[in-house]
Amino acid sequence: MPRSLLAGQRSRLWVLDVDTGERRLVLEDDALLFEAPNWTPDGRDLVVNGDGRLFRIAADGSDPTLTEIDLAGVPEINNDHVLSPDGAAVYVSSDDGHIYAVPYAGRSSRRVTNDNGDFRHYLHGISPDGETLAYIGMGRTADAVVTNVFTVPAAGGQDSQLTDDAHPDDGSEFSPDGAWVYFNSERGTDAPGHAQLFRMRPDGTGLEQLTHDERVNWFPHVSPDGTRMAYVSFPPGTLGHPENLDVILRLAAPDGSGVRDLVHLFGGQGTINVPSWAPDSRHLAYVDYPLD
């Protein structure tokens, strides 16, 4: 089910200059809870989801109007969506558990993922050549929900499983050079609610842990030029990535070193669930949800 705003709450879409700290308000709405901004490759538009639908808006704030993208019969979507490197298509995760490809202009759709029984696909990344999608596959055992990192051809085809264990994983995303898959996981500790950031090669080898702190770190996004990584940091002990918490957007080198705070905000779920960097690798889009 799509999320809704609480009484007295607003959605605000910001563009942040990570070098100067200056930020610009693109859109504010007290009716629609919108989430998860990403940019078109030409930097002109921001794409967000809300109420099970997908919208675009001018990134420079010149037209504060959300324009709906026609998903052509795709069931209600969640906040997992990415654009192809050429900007021609947007890929979305639907509440029916599948990933779909939709032309950016809308009006048609194609299901990408396979029928794998009681299994759900949560999209997070696309390879720099546009040929492979990285997603989190959620399955069930007799007594647990299991999440692992997978890839699948964007054109459709056989899935490849990169992790195979009981540790909760999420946020799988390719580096801009395609050499790594970044993700967050609880594999670094036996204590629940302590996700940290990791990366591995696209074949599942070469696993590296990137963050080692007391906070709960999610959704690593490497800038298009490959020089820095943004992520959202939840308070210690947070289970999952819930909404309506005081969180921190942080910046680090791609290897996790040199961490610094960018902005403290009220949000979490929906703030930067998807790749949020502008093509210039300097500006970052995010959403917060203040309560009056």
MONORGI-V363600 format. One record per residue. N is the residue number from 1. PHI is phi in degrees with one decimal (none if undefined). Layout:
n=N phi=PHI
n=N phi=PHI
//
This chain:
n=1 phi=none
n=2 phi=-61.3
n=3 phi=-76.9
n=4 phi=-129.1
n=5 phi=-72.5
n=6 phi=-78.9
n=7 phi=-59.7
n=8 phi=79.4
n=9 phi=-105.0
n=10 phi=-130.6
n=11 phi=-99.8
n=12 phi=-130.4
n=13 phi=-101.3
n=14 phi=-117.1
n=15 phi=-118.6
n=16 phi=-110.9
n=17 phi=-86.2
n=18 phi=-73.2
n=19 phi=-85.1
n=20 phi=-100.0
n=21 phi=83.6
n=22 phi=-71.2
n=23 phi=-135.7
n=24 phi=-129.8
n=25 phi=-80.9
n=26 phi=-92.6
n=27 phi=-156.1
n=28 phi=-134.1
n=29 phi=-146.7
n=30 phi=-103.9
n=31 phi=-116.1
n=32 phi=-102.7
n=33 phi=-86.9
n=34 phi=-106.3
n=35 phi=-145.0
n=36 phi=55.3
n=37 phi=-79.1
n=38 phi=-133.4
n=39 phi=-103.9
n=40 phi=-73.3
n=41 phi=-59.7
n=42 phi=-85.5
n=43 phi=76.9
n=44 phi=-80.2
n=45 phi=-119.7
n=46 phi=-110.3
n=47 phi=-117.6
n=48 phi=-134.8
n=49 phi=-110.6
n=50 phi=-173.8
n=51 phi=56.0
n=52 phi=77.0
n=53 phi=-123.3
n=54 phi=-124.0
n=55 phi=-135.9
n=56 phi=-125.9
n=57 phi=-151.1
n=58 phi=-61.4
n=59 phi=-69.7
n=60 phi=-85.5
n=61 phi=77.4
n=62 phi=-67.9
n=63 phi=-137.4
n=64 phi=-79.6
n=65 phi=-118.7
n=66 phi=-81.7
n=67 phi=-107.2
n=68 phi=-74.1
n=69 phi=-91.6
n=70 phi=-72.5
n=71 phi=-86.8
n=72 phi=52.1
n=73 phi=88.7
n=74 phi=-64.6
n=75 phi=-58.6
n=76 phi=-47.0
n=77 phi=-103.6
n=78 phi=-100.8
n=79 phi=-96.7
n=80 phi=-106.8
n=81 phi=-148.7
n=82 phi=-138.5
n=83 phi=-103.0
n=84 phi=-67.1
n=85 phi=-58.6
n=86 phi=-89.7
n=87 phi=76.6
n=88 phi=-79.2
n=89 phi=-135.2
n=90 phi=-123.4
n=91 phi=-107.2
n=92 phi=-131.4
n=93 phi=-97.7
n=94 phi=-101.0
n=95 phi=-69.1
n=96 phi=-83.0
n=97 phi=93.9
n=98 phi=-113.5
n=99 phi=-104.5
n=100 phi=-124.5
n=101 phi=-105.3
n=102 phi=-133.6
n=103 phi=-56.7
n=104 phi=-59.7
n=105 phi=-75.3
n=106 phi=82.0
n=107 phi=82.4
n=108 phi=-156.0
n=109 phi=-155.1
n=110 phi=-144.8
n=111 phi=-77.6
n=112 phi=-95.7
n=113 phi=-86.5
n=114 phi=-93.6
n=115 phi=-80.3
n=116 phi=-122.7
n=117 phi=74.3
n=118 phi=-79.5
n=119 phi=-149.3
n=120 phi=-123.3
n=121 phi=-113.9
n=122 phi=-118.6
n=123 phi=-73.0
n=124 phi=-139.7
n=125 phi=-150.9
n=126 phi=-135.6
n=127 phi=-68.6
n=128 phi=-63.0
n=129 phi=-88.8
n=130 phi=76.8
n=131 phi=-94.9
n=132 phi=-134.5
n=133 phi=-102.8
n=134 phi=-104.6
n=135 phi=-142.8
n=136 phi=-99.8
n=137 phi=-95.7
n=138 phi=-111.7
n=139 phi=-121.7
n=140 phi=-131.8
n=141 phi=-103.7
n=142 phi=-62.7
n=143 phi=-136.9
n=144 phi=-156.7
n=145 phi=-96.3
n=146 phi=-120.1
n=147 phi=-119.9
n=148 phi=-143.2
n=149 phi=-91.7
n=150 phi=-132.9
n=151 phi=-128.9
n=152 phi=-150.7
n=153 phi=-59.0
n=154 phi=-63.3
n=155 phi=-82.2
n=156 phi=99.1
n=157 phi=152.4
n=158 phi=-78.9
n=159 phi=-74.9
n=160 phi=-120.9
n=161 phi=-96.3
n=162 phi=-96.9
n=163 phi=-125.9
n=164 phi=-151.4
n=165 phi=-160.9
n=166 phi=-95.0
n=167 phi=-77.0
n=168 phi=-63.4
n=169 phi=-125.4
n=170 phi=-163.0
n=171 phi=67.0
n=172 phi=-71.6
n=173 phi=-151.7
n=174 phi=-73.7
n=175 phi=-72.7
n=176 phi=-61.9
n=177 phi=-92.3
n=178 phi=75.1
n=179 phi=-82.2
n=180 phi=-135.8
n=181 phi=-116.0
n=182 phi=-91.6
n=183 phi=-164.6
n=184 phi=-110.6
n=185 phi=-157.8
n=186 phi=-97.6
n=187 phi=-69.9
n=188 phi=-81.9
n=189 phi=-157.4
n=190 phi=-88.1
n=191 phi=-82.0
n=192 phi=-66.3
n=193 phi=75.1
n=194 phi=-140.7
n=195 phi=-64.8
n=196 phi=-126.1
n=197 phi=-97.0
n=198 phi=-138.4
n=199 phi=-146.8
n=200 phi=-150.7
n=201 phi=-71.9
n=202 phi=-63.0
n=203 phi=-98.2
n=204 phi=89.3
n=205 phi=-93.5
n=206 phi=67.3
n=207 phi=-62.5
n=208 phi=-131.9
n=209 phi=-90.7
n=210 phi=-104.8
n=211 phi=-119.2
n=212 phi=-144.8
n=213 phi=-135.0
n=214 phi=-81.4
n=215 phi=-85.8
n=216 phi=-108.1
n=217 phi=-109.1
n=218 phi=-135.5
n=219 phi=55.1
n=220 phi=-72.6
n=221 phi=-127.7
n=222 phi=-88.3
n=223 phi=-63.2
n=224 phi=-57.3
n=225 phi=-85.7
n=226 phi=75.3
n=227 phi=-98.4
n=228 phi=-153.5
n=229 phi=-130.8
n=230 phi=-106.9
n=231 phi=-159.0
n=232 phi=-106.1
n=233 phi=-116.6
n=234 phi=-93.4
n=235 phi=-61.2
n=236 phi=-54.3
n=237 phi=85.4
n=238 phi=-64.4
n=239 phi=-94.6
n=240 phi=70.6
n=241 phi=-133.7
n=242 phi=-73.3
n=243 phi=-87.8
n=244 phi=59.3
n=245 phi=-132.8
n=246 phi=-77.5
n=247 phi=-125.8
n=248 phi=-126.9
n=249 phi=-85.1
n=250 phi=-122.3
n=251 phi=-124.5
n=252 phi=-149.5
n=253 phi=-69.7
n=254 phi=-59.9
n=255 phi=-91.9
n=256 phi=91.2
n=257 phi=-83.3
n=258 phi=65.8
n=259 phi=-67.9
n=260 phi=-144.1
n=261 phi=-78.4
n=262 phi=-96.5
n=263 phi=-157.6
n=264 phi=-97.0
n=265 phi=-153.1
n=266 phi=-100.7
n=267 phi=-179.4
n=268 phi=116.8
n=269 phi=-56.9
n=270 phi=92.8
n=271 phi=-71.0
n=272 phi=-145.1
n=273 phi=-66.4
n=274 phi=-123.0
n=275 phi=-54.7
n=276 phi=-119.0
n=277 phi=-80.8
n=278 phi=-72.4
n=279 phi=-59.4
n=280 phi=-80.6
n=281 phi=61.9
n=282 phi=-115.3
n=283 phi=-107.9
n=284 phi=-125.9
n=285 phi=-98.9
n=286 phi=-154.4
n=287 phi=-122.8
n=288 phi=-120.7
n=289 phi=-137.7
n=290 phi=-66.6
n=291 phi=-109.3
n=292 phi=-68.4
//
